[in-house]
Amino acid sequence: MNTHLESFTQARTMPSVGRVATPVKTKTSRLDETAWFCPQEVRILVADDDAGVAQLIQQTLARPSFRVELASSAAEARDKLSTTPYHLIILDYVLPGWDANHALEFIRQNQPDAAVLVITGYPSLEGVVSCLRARVYDYLTKPFDLQQLENVVQRCLQSKGLLRMTEEALLERLGAFIRERRKALGLTLAQMSERTGVSLGYLSQIELGKNSASIETLYRICLGFGIRMSELFAAID
């Protein structure tokens, strides 16, 4: 199950609050297209009767490879969900005219492959439990930070293989990790070269993100650091 329990735990500790008109807008990464790419068009539906919130989410997620549609009512949401396949559905838990449990069941039946992100201005234990049972991907309470929203969407689309790191970004992140790890161990490039049997020039190019490393080279580097390769890839995810 992809649900992020830390978000649910946070929601469970919050008291019931009134509806908030809009989330807090902050500077965001805009899902930097120089670092990420989509192998296909990503279809997202935002179902929220608060036009301000829906439009702000649409603007936040706007990019050429995303098609973000809005549904401002239960009837409109049902119509769109019945006719168009979506990859991600951002659903207001309290959508007038549509019981939340019925909405989640409708989505499960009509959009079995879609991930669901629930947002709400009325956090409650009952809502958390319902979302857990429906296996929604995450649960955000209003007012939420737009950077947090982008992070959740990014993780969700990554898990579905719809958002991937570019080769350039991957090499840069890998090189940065290796450089920082080496410096943390107090090793010079020359010492690291001796430890790994990898030429100094090649190591330098890898750290600068200018050259890709073979699996064998990465294995040698991990041995030099005293870590497993899984730790290396986890650090750059």
C-alpha positions as CSV (number, residue, x, y, z in Angstrom):
1,M,0.0,0.0,0.0
2,N,1.4,3.4,-1.0
3,T,-0.2,5.5,1.7
4,H,2.2,7.7,3.7
5,L,1.4,7.0,7.3
6,E,3.2,10.0,8.6
7,S,0.6,12.3,7.0
8,F,-2.2,10.3,8.5
9,T,-0.5,10.5,11.9
10,Q,-0.2,14.2,11.6
11,A,-3.9,14.5,10.7
12,R,-5.0,12.4,13.6
13,T,-3.4,14.8,16.1
14,M,-5.2,17.8,14.7
15,P,-8.4,19.1,16.2
16,S,-11.5,19.6,14.0
17,V,-11.2,23.0,12.3
18,G,-13.4,25.1,10.0
19,R,-12.9,25.1,6.2
20,V,-9.9,27.1,5.1
21,A,-10.4,29.0,1.8
22,T,-7.0,28.5,0.3
23,P,-3.7,26.7,1.2
24,V,-0.6,28.8,2.0
25,K,1.3,29.6,-1.1
26,T,5.0,29.3,-0.9
27,K,7.9,29.3,-3.4
28,T,8.0,25.8,-5.0
29,S,10.3,23.8,-7.2
30,R,7.7,23.7,-10.0
31,L,8.7,20.1,-10.6
32,D,11.9,21.3,-12.4
33,E,11.7,20.0,-16.0
34,T,15.5,20.1,-16.2
35,A,15.7,17.4,-13.6
36,W,12.5,15.4,-14.3
37,F,10.7,14.2,-17.4
38,C,7.4,12.4,-18.1
39,P,7.5,9.5,-20.7
40,Q,3.8,10.2,-21.4
41,E,1.1,12.8,-20.7
42,V,0.0,12.7,-17.1
43,R,-3.7,13.2,-16.5
44,I,-4.7,14.7,-13.2
45,L,-8.2,15.6,-11.9
46,V,-8.7,18.1,-9.1
47,A,-12.2,17.7,-7.6
48,D,-12.8,20.6,-5.2
49,D,-15.8,22.9,-4.9
50,D,-13.5,25.8,-3.7
51,A,-12.5,27.4,-7.0
52,G,-9.6,29.2,-5.3
53,V,-8.0,26.1,-4.0
54,A,-8.6,24.1,-7.2
55,Q,-7.1,26.8,-9.5
56,L,-4.1,27.3,-7.2
57,I,-3.4,23.5,-7.3
58,Q,-3.8,23.6,-11.1
59,Q,-1.3,26.5,-11.4
60,T,1.1,24.9,-9.0
61,L,1.2,21.6,-11.1
62,A,1.1,23.4,-14.5
63,R,3.7,22.0,-16.9
64,P,3.5,20.9,-20.6
65,S,3.4,17.2,-19.8
66,F,0.6,17.5,-17.2
67,R,-3.1,17.8,-18.1
68,V,-4.7,19.1,-15.0
69,E,-8.5,19.2,-15.1
70,L,-10.9,20.7,-12.6
71,A,-14.3,19.5,-11.3
72,S,-16.1,21.9,-9.1
73,S,-19.1,19.7,-8.2
74,A,-19.9,16.1,-7.4
75,A,-21.9,15.8,-10.6
76,E,-19.0,17.1,-12.7
77,A,-16.5,14.9,-10.9
78,R,-18.6,11.8,-11.5
79,D,-19.0,12.7,-15.1
80,K,-15.3,13.1,-15.7
81,L,-14.4,10.0,-13.7
82,S,-16.8,8.0,-15.7
83,T,-15.4,9.1,-19.1
84,T,-11.7,9.9,-18.8
85,P,-8.9,7.8,-17.3
86,Y,-6.7,9.6,-14.8
87,H,-3.4,8.8,-13.3
88,L,-3.9,11.0,-10.2
89,I,-7.1,12.2,-8.5
90,I,-6.8,15.0,-6.0
91,L,-10.1,14.8,-4.1
92,D,-11.6,17.2,-1.6
93,Y,-12.9,14.9,1.2
94,V,-15.9,17.1,1.8
95,L,-17.5,17.6,-1.7
96,P,-21.1,18.7,-1.4
97,G,-23.6,16.2,-2.7
98,W,-21.2,13.3,-2.5
99,D,-20.4,11.2,0.6
100,A,-16.7,10.7,0.9
101,N,-16.9,6.9,1.3
102,H,-19.2,6.7,-1.8
103,A,-16.8,9.0,-3.7
104,L,-13.8,6.8,-2.9
105,E,-15.7,3.6,-3.8
106,F,-16.8,5.2,-7.1
107,I,-13.2,6.1,-7.9
108,R,-12.1,2.5,-7.0
109,Q,-14.6,1.1,-9.4
110,N,-14.2,3.6,-12.3
111,Q,-10.5,4.5,-11.9
112,P,-8.8,1.3,-10.5
113,D,-5.4,2.4,-11.7
114,A,-5.5,5.9,-10.5
115,A,-3.7,7.1,-7.3
116,V,-5.9,9.2,-5.0
117,L,-4.7,12.2,-2.9
118,V,-7.2,13.5,-0.4
119,I,-7.2,17.1,0.8
120,T,-9.5,18.3,3.6
121,G,-10.3,21.4,5.7
122,Y,-12.1,19.1,8.2
123,P,-9.5,16.6,9.5
124,S,-11.0,13.9,11.6
125,L,-10.1,10.4,12.8
126,E,-13.1,9.0,10.9
127,G,-11.8,10.6,7.7
128,V,-8.3,9.2,8.3
129,V,-9.7,5.7,8.8
130,S,-11.8,5.9,5.7
131,C,-8.8,6.9,3.6
132,L,-6.7,4.2,5.1
133,R,-9.3,1.6,4.2
134,A,-9.6,3.1,0.7
135,R,-5.8,3.0,0.3
136,V,-5.5,6.5,-0.8
137,Y,-1.9,7.6,-1.6
138,D,-1.8,10.5,0.9
139,Y,-3.9,12.8,3.0
140,L,-3.2,16.6,3.3
141,T,-5.0,19.0,5.6
142,K,-5.7,22.6,4.7
143,P,-4.0,24.9,4.9
144,F,-1.2,23.0,3.3
145,D,2.1,24.2,1.9
146,L,2.3,24.0,-1.9
147,Q,5.8,22.7,-1.7
148,Q,4.4,19.8,0.3
149,L,1.8,19.2,-2.3
150,E,4.4,19.1,-5.1
151,N,6.6,16.7,-3.1
152,V,3.6,14.3,-2.6
153,V,2.7,14.5,-6.3
154,Q,6.3,13.9,-7.3
155,R,6.6,10.9,-5.1
156,C,3.3,9.5,-6.3
157,L,4.1,9.9,-10.0
158,Q,7.6,8.5,-9.5
159,S,6.1,5.4,-7.8
160,K,3.9,4.9,-10.9
161,G,6.8,5.3,-13.3
162,L,5.2,8.5,-14.7
163,L,7.9,10.9,-13.6
164,R,11.6,10.1,-14.0
165,M,14.8,11.8,-13.2
166,T,16.7,13.0,-16.3
167,E,20.1,11.4,-16.9
168,E,21.8,14.7,-16.3
169,A,20.2,15.2,-13.0
170,L,20.8,11.6,-12.0
171,L,24.6,11.9,-12.7
172,E,24.7,15.2,-10.9
173,R,23.0,13.8,-7.8
174,L,25.1,10.7,-7.8
175,G,28.3,12.7,-8.2
176,A,27.3,15.1,-5.4
177,F,26.7,12.2,-3.0
178,I,30.0,10.5,-3.8
179,R,31.9,13.8,-3.4
180,E,30.2,14.6,-0.1
181,R,30.7,11.1,1.3
182,R,34.4,11.1,0.3
183,K,34.9,14.5,2.0
184,A,33.0,13.3,5.1
185,L,35.5,10.5,5.4
186,G,38.4,12.9,5.0
187,L,39.6,11.3,1.8
188,T,41.3,13.1,-1.1
189,L,40.5,12.1,-4.7
190,A,44.0,10.5,-4.8
191,Q,43.3,8.4,-1.7
192,M,39.9,7.4,-3.0
193,S,41.5,6.3,-6.3
194,E,43.9,4.1,-4.4
195,R,41.1,2.6,-2.4
196,T,39.0,1.8,-5.4
197,G,41.4,1.2,-8.2
198,V,39.5,3.7,-10.2
199,S,41.6,6.4,-12.0
200,L,41.7,9.8,-10.4
201,G,40.5,11.5,-13.6
202,Y,37.5,9.1,-13.9
203,L,36.5,9.7,-10.3
204,S,36.7,13.4,-10.7
205,Q,34.4,13.3,-13.8
206,I,31.9,11.1,-11.8
207,E,31.9,13.5,-8.9
208,L,31.3,16.5,-11.3
209,G,28.4,14.6,-12.9
210,K,30.2,14.7,-16.2
211,N,30.5,10.9,-16.7
212,S,28.4,7.9,-15.9
213,A,29.9,5.1,-13.8
214,S,29.6,1.5,-14.6
215,I,28.0,-0.9,-12.1
216,E,31.5,-2.3,-11.4
217,T,32.8,1.2,-10.8
218,L,30.0,2.0,-8.4
219,Y,30.6,-1.3,-6.6
220,R,34.2,-0.4,-6.1
221,I,33.3,3.1,-4.8
222,C,30.8,1.6,-2.4
223,L,33.5,-0.8,-1.1
224,G,35.8,2.1,-0.7
225,F,33.1,3.9,1.4
226,G,32.2,0.7,3.3
227,I,28.6,0.9,2.3
228,R,26.2,-1.3,0.3
229,M,25.1,-0.3,-3.2
230,S,21.5,-0.2,-2.0
231,E,22.5,2.7,0.3
232,L,24.0,4.6,-2.6
233,F,20.9,4.4,-4.7
234,A,18.7,5.1,-1.7
235,A,20.6,8.3,-1.1
236,I,20.0,9.6,-4.6
237,D,16.3,8.7,-4.9
